[in-house]
Amino acid sequence: MKDSSRVLNLPFKTKFYQYILVVVIIGLTTLICSPLSNPQSYHIVSFILLFVVAMLAVFMGIGPVLLASTISAISWNYFFIPPFHTFHITRTEDRLMFVSFFIIALLNGILTNRIRRQERLVRDREAQTNALFQLTEELSKASGIEMVLAVARNDFRKHFNADSWFILQDGNNRLDFNPPPQDEKDLPVIERHIVEHVFTNSERAGKYTDMFSEAGLTYHPLTGTRLNPGVIAFRIDEPAYRNRIVFRDTWFTQISNALEREFLGELAVKARILDESDKLYNTLFNLISHEFRIPIATIMGASDTLLISKTTDKNREELYNEIFKASARLNHLIENLLNMSRLESGKISLRSDWCDVNDLINKVSQNLKQELEQFNFIAIIPEDMPLVKIDFGLMEHVLYNLLLNSCQYSSGSGEIRLEVSYESKNFILTVSDTGPGFPPAALPIVFDKFFRVDGTKSGGLGLGLSIVKGLVESHNGTVSVENGLNGGARFTVAIPSDIPDMEDLKMVE
């Protein structure tokens, strides 16, 4: 887009050269027409000179055009109107023609120049409108503050031939003076006090303005309808700044609106996250309170009965069992919360050692003896199952949660099957049951925190399977789930593990 103050499209730029060129062109035209210096042909010269003046008006400013009209009239009088080589005109007819020539040349030049100026203004406005439309289109496609800034910097360089820098607020109506690098060129010397003034008072300042005019950069506020995104700083020459004011201010407005849109979007997301966090906190708090209250109430009730009443040995044994089961449940809840906290903080440290899978299964099945009693529990272990290198304690939690999950979501008298194997340098552990399985839509989120199948009566915090996934991944392993062909769910754990050689076995012994 060209500067509308420039009215010359020739290889010279200043009006001084335009004046010189006018004199040269009129002089050459006069010289060329010198053979027509006779009483019969001097009228033709007037038309030629008028044509030359009209052509000059197409390319030059009003001042040079006025000079061309004046010189052409004087030249026509001096060289072509009898008596020749004098400014005296004897015939009245010639005097009228001279005056008419001068007026026509003058009006022709002025009107032609004005028409050309209007055409140029129309073209400039059309170009500016197209530029703003393209900017709007690019900004509508930009997603995120960084993309908006990239579009703005490129567009500013394109239309103003200068670099720009943005100092944005941090979301709390405070300017962030330490943003990440915006471009290959960082902000030069930032005049912080000027930027603060511009942002606070929403008024331009710096070079070419009435405020802090001695500054090295020009600063404009970026103002929105609901919040002010920040300040733009730039360094351009004075004509580029002072011309096309409407285009410049409209450009700033578009950028401000785009940045405001992104800021408001981010604030909305933050507000939604905070709201969801509050809801999650309240849900988790209520869930934990509920899950802890049940075993605590059981323990307190059984203890109170034992303390204040005389019971038979059989009833006393049942009460002790209830206390034990409630205590085990409470301990399991606490263990899951602690394990989840350790996983999220990254404090899980793997302590791998050679382990016998039989020992692992026996310990877990013994801890879940009461839960497994009501099911047909089948553990399949190959006779040639080698020792595997795992963290025994962590894998105990993995197997415990998988088996407990099968117990909680399976109906009584069903089957729970545990299978282990060693394949392709992987320790494979599979737990399957004959329960209802998972809804197909729930399979991708089974291992998410606090996930619980809708409509189930089983308690728990929904952390067991999430902990399983985290502990397995700490072994660089994988865990997956699928529904069985005949119902139920099937969990498969695969953990990379070597098997010991003879030297390793001797060290174990």
N, C-alpha and C positions, 0 to 999 in steps of 0.2 A: 504494500500500500504506500503510495507516494505522498509526500508532504504537500498539503494543499496550498502552502504559501509559495511554492515554487511554480512560477508561471512560464518558465522557459524550458523547452525540451530539446535545446540545441547543445552543442559541446562546450558552451560557456555558461557560467553560473551567475555572475554578478551583473547588476544593471549598468555598471560602468562600461562593461564590454558591450552591452546591448546598445548603448548610446553611440559608441564608436562604430559599431556595425551598421547602425541606421545611417549614419553619415556616409559610410563607405558605399552602402547599397544604393542610396539615393544618388550619390556622385557617379557611380558606375552606370546607373540607369540614364542619368543625364548625358553622360558621355556617349552611350550607345545610341541615344535618340538625337544626337547632335546633327546628323544629316537631315533631320526633319525641321531644322531651324529655318523656316521660311514662312511667309504669310499664308501659304496654302495648306501647310501640314501641321502647324503648331497645335491645332485642336486635338490631333491624334495623340500627341505627347501627353496631354492632360489625362486621357483615358489610361494610358500606360502607367503614368505615375499613380493614378488612383488605384489601379490594380496592384501595384507594388506595395502601396500603403496597406491595402486590405490583406495582402499576404503577410506583411510584417505584423499586423494585428493578431494574426492567428498564432504566432509564436512568441510574441513579446508582451511586456507589461504596458500599462497605460501610459507611463512616462515616455518611453521610447516611441510609442505610437504617436503621441502628441508632437514629439520632436520630428518624426517622419512627415507628419501632415504639414507642419510649418516649413520645413526645409524643402519639401517637394513643391509647395506653393511658391516659395521664394525662387527656387530654381527654375520653375516654369515661367515665372514673370521675367527673371533676369536674362535667361538664355533663349526663350522661345517667343515671348510676346513682343511685338514691335512697339517702340524701337528697342532693338536688341542691346544687351549688355548695359541696361539701365533699369532702375526700378520705377521709372515713369511710364505710365500707361496713358496714351493719348486718346484712344477711342473709348467712348462710354460702354460700348458693347463688351470690349475687352475687360474693362473694370468690373462689370457685372459678372463676367465669366470667371475672373480671378477670385472675386469674393465667393461666388458659388463653388468654385473649385476648392477653396480653402475650407468652406463649411462642409462640403460633401466629404472631403478627405478626412476632416476631423470627426464628423459624425460616423463615417464609415469605419474609421479606426476604432472609435470608442465602442460602437455597437458590436462590431466583430469581436473585440476583446471581451466585452461583457457576455456575449453569447458563449464564447469559448470558456470563460470563467464558470458560467452556469453549467455548461456541459461537464466541466471538470469536477465541479461540486457534486453533481448528480452521480458521476462515476465514483467519486470518493465515498459518497454516502452509500451507494450500492455495494462497494467493496467493503466498507465498514460493517454494513448490515450482514453481508455474507460471512465476514470474519467472526462477528458475534454469534451468528447462527452456528457456524462450525465449532466455535468454542463451547456453546451450549450443548451441542451434540456430543463432543468429546467429554465434557464434564458429566453428562448423564451416564456415560459408559464407565466412568472412573468409579472404582470401588475402594474406599479407604482414603484417609488423609494423604498418605504418601503418593498415591496415584493422582489425586487432585493437584497436589503440589507439582508433580512432574509435568502434568498438562499445562499448568499455569506458567511454569518457568519456560517451557518450550514456546508457548504462545506469546509470552512477553518478549522473548528474544526475537521471534519471528516478526512481530509488528512494531516493536520499538527499538530493535537492534541493540539490545542491552541485556545484561544479566540482572536477575532479581533474587532477593533473599527474603525468606519468611521467618518472622519471629512469632510463634503461636503461643497461645495460652495453654496451661497444663490441665484444663478442665475444671479448675477451681478459681477461675478468673484472675490467675497470676501468670505473667509471662515466663516462658521457659527459655532461658538464655543459653542453655546447653543442649540444644537439639542434636540429633545425629546428623552427619554430613548430608547436605541437601544435594550437592552437585560436585562436579570435579573441581569447582571453585568454591571455597568456603567464604562465609561472610567476611569482608575485609576488616576494617576497624569499626566495630559497632559502637555507636554513641548511645550508651545505655540510657542516660538521662533523657535523651530526646525520644527514644522509643517508649519509655515509660510515660512521658508527657503525651505522645500521640495516642497511645493505648487508653490512657485514663480520660483524656479530654475529647477523644474522637475527632481530632483536627490534624490536618497535614502540617508538616514541619520539615525543616532541613533546607537543602539547597534549592534555590528558585522559589522559595516561599517567604512569607513575612515573619515566620517564626524560626529562629536558629538558622538564619540564612547562610551563616559561615560554615555550616556542616559540610562534610565531604559527600554525604549521600542525601537523597530525598526520601522522606518517609511518609507513607499514607496509611491511615487506619483502615482496617478491614472490619466493617460494621455490618452486623446482621440485624434481623428483627427481634430476636430473642437473646442473642449473646454476640459478643465481639470476638471473632476467632483470633485476631492478633494484629500484626503490623507487617507491611511489605516495605522493603528497602530496595532502592535501585539507584543506578548512576547512569544518566543519559544527558545528552546535550540540551541546551535551553530551548532551541526551536522545537525539538521533538517532544519536550515536556509541555510547552505552552500552546502548541497547535493540537488540533483534534481533541479538545477538552471533553466534549460530549462522549466521544468514543473511549477516551481514557477512563473517565469516571464510570461509564457503563461497564467497561471491562473489569474495573475494580469491584463493582457491585456483583457481577456474575461470579467472580472468584470468591467473594465474601459469602454469597448465598450457598455456593457449593461446599465451602469449608464449614459453614454453619450447619448445613444438612448432615455432614459427616460427624461433626461434634455432637449434635443432638442424637444421631443414631448410636454413637458410642455411649452417650449418657443413658439412653434408653436401654441398651444392652446391659450396662452396669447395674442399672436399677432393677432390671429383670433378674439378673444374677443374684443381686442382694436379696430380692424378694424370694427367689427360689431357695437361696441359702437359708433364709429365715424359716421357710416352710420345711426344708429338709432338717434343719436343726430341731424345730419343734416336733416333727414327725419322729426323728431319731430319739429325742428326749422322751417322748411319750412311749415309744416302743421299748426303749431300754427300761424305763420305769415299770412298764407292764411286765416285761420278761423277768426282771429281777424281783418284782413283787410276788410273783407266783411261788418260786422256790423259797423265798424268805418267809412268806406266809405259811407254807407247808412246814418248814423247820420250826417256826415259832409255835404253830398249833400243836405239832407232835411233841415238842419239848414241854409245852404247858400241860398237855395231857399226862405226860410222864411225871411231872413234878407235883401235880395237885390231885391225882387220883391213883387209886390202887387198881392195877391192871394185871391180867393174867400173863403168864410167860409168853403165850402165843401172841397176845395183843401187843405186848412190849416189843417183841421181835418185829412185828409188822410196823410199829411206829419207828423203830430203829432203821428199818429198811427204807421207810419214807424219808426220814432225815438224810440217810445216805444218798438216795436218789436225788433229792432236792439239792443237796450239797454238790453232788457231781454235776448236775445241770447248771448250778450257779458257777461252779468252777469252769465249766465249758464255755459259758457266756463270757466270763472274764478273760479266758485264754484267747478266745476269738477277737475280743476287743484289743488285747495286747498285741496279738499277731498282726492285726490290721494296722495298728499304729506303727509297729516295727517295719512293716512292708512299705507304708507310705513315707516314712522317714528315711528309708534306705538303710536301716540298721540291721538288716538280716545278714548275718555272716555265715557262710557255708563251711561246715566242718565235715568234710567227706572222709569216710573210712570204709574198710571192707565190712560188709554186714551180711548176716544170714537172713534171708527173706522169711524163713520159718519163724525166727525169733520175732521179727517185726509183726507178722500176722498173729502169732500167739498172744503177744502183748496187747495189741489193739482189740482182738476178739475177746480177751479176758476183761478189758475195761468196758466193753459193750456187752457183757454177758447177759445182763438182764434184758437189754433191748433186742438182742439176737435170739433169745430163747423162744419167742413167739413165731419165728420164721424158720423156714428150712434153709439154714445157712450152709453153703457148700464152698469150700476152699480147695482149689485145684492147684497143686504145686508140682512141677515135674521133678522126678527123682534126681535128675542130673542138673538141677538148677544150681548154677554157680554162685559164689559170693559176688555181690555187686558193691560198687563204691558209691555210697550215698551218704547224706546226712541223716542218721537214724532218727534223731529227734524231730526234724522237720517232716520226714516222710511218715512218721507216726501221726503227726497232725493231719497230713494229707489223707491217709487211709482212714483215720478216725472220722473225719468230716464226710468222706464219701460213703462210708458204711452207715453213719448216723443219718445222713440224708436219705439213703434207701430205706432205713427203718421208719423214718418219719413220714415218708410219702408213699409207703406200701401198705396194703391192707394186711391184717393178721393172717397167718398161715400161708403166706406167699413165699416165694423163693428169692433168696439173695445169693448171688454167685460171685465169688472172687477168684480170678484167674491171674497167674503171673507166668512170665516167660522171659527168655532172653533171645532177642532176634536182631540181627544186623547191628550189633554193638549197642543195643538199646535195651534197658530194663523196661519191660512192658507190664503194666498193672491194669486190670480191667475189673470193674465193678458193675454188675447188672442186676436188675430186679424185675419183678412182675407187677409193678405198680401201674398207675395210669399214664406214666410218661409225661412229657411236656407238650404244651400246645406248639404246633409248628412255628408260629410267629414268635414264640418265646425262646426258641433254641439259640438265636444269635446273642441274647442278653442274659443267658443263664448264669454266666460268671461275673455279671455286674454287681457292684456293691448294693446291698439292701434289696436285691431281687428276691421276690417271693411269688409263687404261683397263686393267682387269684382263686379264692374259693377254698383254699386248704385250711384245715383246722390246726395244723401243726404250728407250734411256736417257733421262736428263733428270731434273730436279727437280720437274717438274709445275708450274712457275711461268710458262711461256711465255704461255699463254692468259690467265692472271690478269693478267699485265703488259699484255697487249694490251688487256684491258678497262679497266684503270686509265689507260693512256695515251690511249685513245680518249675516255674520260669526261673527261679533263683538257681535251680539245678541245670539251667539251659535246656529244659525239657518242654514238652507240650502236653496239653490236656484238651480233650474234645468230648462232646456229648452227642448222642443220637438216640432216637427212639427205636426200640426193638421191633422186629417184624410182627411179633405176637404180643406187643404191649410192653410197657415198662421202659426204663431208661438205661442207657449203657454208657458209662464213662470209661475213657481210655487214656491212661497216662503213659507217656514214653519219655524216658530219661536216658541220655547218653551215658554209657558206663563201660569201662573195660572190665575184663575178668582177670583174676590174679593168675600169675604163672607159679611154678613150683617154689621159686625163691620167695614170692610174696606169701604163699601159704605157710612156709616155714617160719617167716617172720611173725605171722598171725598166731601160729601155735606157740 
